[in-house]
Amino acid sequence: MKASRLSDAQKASIVKQGEDGVPVARVCREARISQATYFN
């Protein structure tokens, strides 16, 4: 399995932004991840 390039704190920050109402497309673009990765 490939190691993640994001720390747990970064993952939590990304999810929190999505919960706070920031559009998912914007969050994913800034974090350089796909939307499929975000929803997983």
Biopython code that builds the backbone (N, CA, C, O; Angstrom):
import numpy as np
from Bio.PDB.StructureBuilder import StructureBuilder

atoms = [
    (1, "MET", "N", (0.845, -1.177, 0.000)),
    (1, "MET", "CA", (0.000, 0.000, 0.000)),
    (1, "MET", "C", (0.889, 1.239, 0.000)),
    (1, "MET", "O", (1.904, 1.284, 0.695)),
    (2, "LYS", "N", (0.508, 2.225, -0.770)),
    (2, "LYS", "CA", (1.276, 3.458, -0.872)),
    (2, "LYS", "C", (1.078, 4.330, 0.373)),
    (2, "LYS", "O", (-0.036, 4.459, 0.882)),
    (3, "ALA", "N", (2.159, 4.915, 0.846)),
    (3, "ALA", "CA", (2.079, 5.793, 2.025)),
    (3, "ALA", "C", (1.410, 7.110, 1.640)),
    (3, "ALA", "O", (1.600, 7.616, 0.534)),
    (4, "SER", "N", (0.641, 7.645, 2.549)),
    (4, "SER", "CA", (-0.044, 8.907, 2.319)),
    (4, "SER", "C", (0.945, 10.060, 2.349)),
    (4, "SER", "O", (1.900, 10.049, 3.126)),
    (5, "ARG", "N", (0.711, 11.058, 1.497)),
    (5, "ARG", "CA", (1.587, 12.224, 1.513)),
    (5, "ARG", "C", (1.015, 13.347, 2.375)),
    (5, "ARG", "O", (1.608, 14.420, 2.489)),
    (6, "LEU", "N", (-0.138, 13.089, 2.976)),
    (6, "LEU", "CA", (-0.764, 14.064, 3.856)),
    (6, "LEU", "C", (-0.741, 13.551, 5.291)),
    (6, "LEU", "O", (-0.984, 12.371, 5.542)),
    (7, "SER", "N", (-0.450, 14.435, 6.218)),
    (7, "SER", "CA", (-0.471, 14.043, 7.624)),
    (7, "SER", "C", (-1.926, 13.985, 8.103)),
    (7, "SER", "O", (-2.835, 14.459, 7.422)),
    (8, "ASP", "N", (-2.123, 13.411, 9.255)),
    (8, "ASP", "CA", (-3.474, 13.332, 9.818)),
    (8, "ASP", "C", (-4.041, 14.721, 10.074)),
    (8, "ASP", "O", (-5.236, 14.951, 9.891)),
    (9, "ALA", "N", (-3.183, 15.650, 10.498)),
    (9, "ALA", "CA", (-3.635, 17.022, 10.750)),
    (9, "ALA", "C", (-4.076, 17.700, 9.449)),
    (9, "ALA", "O", (-5.056, 18.445, 9.440)),
    (10, "GLN", "N", (-3.362, 17.447, 8.362)),
    (10, "GLN", "CA", (-3.746, 18.026, 7.080)),
    (10, "GLN", "C", (-5.067, 17.448, 6.600)),
    (10, "GLN", "O", (-5.908, 18.170, 6.064)),
    (11, "LYS", "N", (-5.248, 16.154, 6.790)),
    (11, "LYS", "CA", (-6.506, 15.513, 6.393)),
    (11, "LYS", "C", (-7.674, 16.102, 7.172)),
    (11, "LYS", "O", (-8.733, 16.381, 6.609)),
    (12, "ALA", "N", (-7.470, 16.288, 8.474)),
    (12, "ALA", "CA", (-8.525, 16.853, 9.316)),
    (12, "ALA", "C", (-8.863, 18.271, 8.876)),
    (12, "ALA", "O", (-10.032, 18.656, 8.866)),
    (13, "SER", "N", (-7.860, 19.042, 8.516)),
    (13, "SER", "CA", (-8.072, 20.417, 8.061)),
    (13, "SER", "C", (-8.879, 20.440, 6.767)),
    (13, "SER", "O", (-9.769, 21.275, 6.602)),
    (14, "ILE", "N", (-8.574, 19.536, 5.863)),
    (14, "ILE", "CA", (-9.287, 19.471, 4.581)),
    (14, "ILE", "C", (-10.754, 19.131, 4.807)),
    (14, "ILE", "O", (-11.635, 19.759, 4.219)),
    (15, "VAL", "N", (-11.021, 18.143, 5.655)),
    (15, "VAL", "CA", (-12.405, 17.740, 5.938)),
    (15, "VAL", "C", (-13.154, 18.875, 6.635)),
    (15, "VAL", "O", (-14.319, 19.128, 6.328)),
    (16, "LYS", "N", (-12.495, 19.556, 7.569)),
    (16, "LYS", "CA", (-13.133, 20.657, 8.289)),
    (16, "LYS", "C", (-13.515, 21.785, 7.340)),
    (16, "LYS", "O", (-14.590, 22.367, 7.484)),
    (17, "GLN", "N", (-12.665, 22.101, 6.383)),
    (17, "GLN", "CA", (-12.992, 23.141, 5.399)),
    (17, "GLN", "C", (-14.259, 22.766, 4.646)),
    (17, "GLN", "O", (-15.125, 23.613, 4.426)),
    (18, "GLY", "N", (-14.375, 21.506, 4.252)),
    (18, "GLY", "CA", (-15.568, 21.039, 3.550)),
    (18, "GLY", "C", (-16.806, 21.147, 4.408)),
    (18, "GLY", "O", (-17.875, 21.511, 3.917)),
    (19, "GLU", "N", (-16.676, 20.833, 5.693)),
    (19, "GLU", "CA", (-17.808, 20.922, 6.606)),
    (19, "GLU", "C", (-18.200, 22.365, 6.886)),
    (19, "GLU", "O", (-19.359, 22.647, 7.190)),
    (20, "ASP", "N", (-17.239, 23.280, 6.786)),
    (20, "ASP", "CA", (-17.506, 24.698, 7.055)),
    (20, "ASP", "C", (-18.171, 25.408, 5.885)),
    (20, "ASP", "O", (-18.488, 26.594, 5.985)),
    (21, "GLY", "N", (-18.390, 24.701, 4.771)),
    (21, "GLY", "CA", (-19.121, 25.288, 3.664)),
    (21, "GLY", "C", (-18.276, 25.688, 2.469)),
    (21, "GLY", "O", (-18.808, 26.197, 1.482)),
    (22, "VAL", "N", (-16.973, 25.468, 2.537)),
    (22, "VAL", "CA", (-16.122, 25.758, 1.381)),
    (22, "VAL", "C", (-16.438, 24.710, 0.314)),
    (22, "VAL", "O", (-16.514, 23.523, 0.631)),
    (23, "PRO", "N", (-16.627, 25.124, -0.951)),
    (23, "PRO", "CA", (-16.946, 24.147, -1.995)),
    (23, "PRO", "C", (-15.874, 23.057, -2.088)),
    (23, "PRO", "O", (-14.676, 23.334, -2.016)),
    (24, "VAL", "N", (-16.329, 21.825, -2.250)),
    (24, "VAL", "CA", (-15.413, 20.683, -2.289)),
    (24, "VAL", "C", (-14.407, 20.832, -3.430)),
    (24, "VAL", "O", (-13.236, 20.490, -3.266)),
    (25, "ALA", "N", (-14.843, 21.331, -4.568)),
    (25, "ALA", "CA", (-13.931, 21.499, -5.703)),
    (25, "ALA", "C", (-12.772, 22.420, -5.335)),
    (25, "ALA", "O", (-11.630, 22.162, -5.717)),
    (26, "ARG", "N", (-13.051, 23.479, -4.605)),
    (26, "ARG", "CA", (-12.012, 24.420, -4.196)),
    (26, "ARG", "C", (-11.051, 23.781, -3.190)),
    (26, "ARG", "O", (-9.834, 23.928, -3.300)),
    (27, "VAL", "N", (-11.611, 23.075, -2.214)),
    (27, "VAL", "CA", (-10.791, 22.410, -1.200)),
    (27, "VAL", "C", (-9.846, 21.421, -1.880)),
    (27, "VAL", "O", (-8.655, 21.386, -1.571)),
    (28, "CYS", "N", (-10.368, 20.629, -2.794)),
    (28, "CYS", "CA", (-9.559, 19.621, -3.480)),
    (28, "CYS", "C", (-8.496, 20.263, -4.351)),
    (28, "CYS", "O", (-7.363, 19.784, -4.401)),
    (29, "ARG", "N", (-8.837, 21.314, -5.022)),
    (29, "ARG", "CA", (-7.860, 22.007, -5.879)),
    (29, "ARG", "C", (-6.716, 22.550, -5.039)),
    (29, "ARG", "O", (-5.553, 22.399, -5.415)),
    (30, "GLU", "N", (-7.022, 23.180, -3.906)),
    (30, "GLU", "CA", (-5.978, 23.757, -3.056)),
    (30, "GLU", "C", (-5.116, 22.673, -2.414)),
    (30, "GLU", "O", (-3.914, 22.870, -2.233)),
    (31, "ALA", "N", (-5.713, 21.528, -2.066)),
    (31, "ALA", "CA", (-4.974, 20.440, -1.424)),
    (31, "ALA", "C", (-4.299, 19.533, -2.456)),
    (31, "ALA", "O", (-3.504, 18.663, -2.103)),
    (32, "ARG", "N", (-4.625, 19.746, -3.728)),
    (32, "ARG", "CA", (-4.110, 18.937, -4.834)),
    (32, "ARG", "C", (-4.461, 17.460, -4.664)),
    (32, "ARG", "O", (-3.613, 16.577, -4.790)),
    (33, "ILE", "N", (-5.750, 17.222, -4.370)),
    (33, "ILE", "CA", (-6.270, 15.861, -4.312)),
    (33, "ILE", "C", (-7.507, 15.797, -5.202)),
    (33, "ILE", "O", (-8.103, 16.826, -5.520)),
    (34, "SER", "N", (-7.891, 14.583, -5.603)),
    (34, "SER", "CA", (-9.094, 14.433, -6.420)),
    (34, "SER", "C", (-10.325, 14.448, -5.527)),
    (34, "SER", "O", (-10.241, 14.213, -4.321)),
    (35, "GLN", "N", (-11.467, 14.728, -6.138)),
    (35, "GLN", "CA", (-12.703, 14.712, -5.370)),
    (35, "GLN", "C", (-13.029, 13.307, -4.904)),
    (35, "GLN", "O", (-13.627, 13.137, -3.841)),
    (36, "ALA", "N", (-12.649, 12.288, -5.679)),
    (36, "ALA", "CA", (-12.867, 10.907, -5.262)),
    (36, "ALA", "C", (-12.088, 10.615, -3.981)),
    (36, "ALA", "O", (-12.589, 9.933, -3.086)),
    (37, "THR", "N", (-10.867, 11.129, -3.896)),
    (37, "THR", "CA", (-10.053, 10.941, -2.690)),
    (37, "THR", "C", (-10.705, 11.646, -1.509)),
    (37, "THR", "O", (-10.746, 11.105, -0.404)),
    (38, "TYR", "N", (-11.210, 12.842, -1.739)),
    (38, "TYR", "CA", (-11.875, 13.597, -0.669)),
    (38, "TYR", "C", (-13.051, 12.807, -0.103)),
    (38, "TYR", "O", (-13.194, 12.706, 1.116)),
    (39, "PHE", "N", (-13.892, 12.250, -0.964)),
    (39, "PHE", "CA", (-15.084, 11.564, -0.501)),
    (39, "PHE", "C", (-14.789, 10.192, 0.099)),
    (39, "PHE", "O", (-15.609, 9.657, 0.846)),
    (40, "ASN", "N", (-13.635, 9.620, -0.216)),
    (40, "ASN", "CA", (-13.245, 8.343, 0.414)),
    (40, "ASN", "C", (-12.900, 8.615, 1.849)),
    (40, "ASN", "O", (-12.542, 7.695, 2.584)),
]
sb = StructureBuilder()
sb.init_structure("model")
sb.init_model(0)
sb.init_chain("A")
sb.init_seg("    ")
for serial, (resi, resn, name, xyz) in enumerate(atoms, 1):
    if name == "N":
        sb.init_residue(resn, " ", resi, " ")
    sb.init_atom(name, np.array(xyz, "f"), 0.0, 1.0, " ", f" {name:<3s}", serial, name[0])
structure = sb.get_structure()
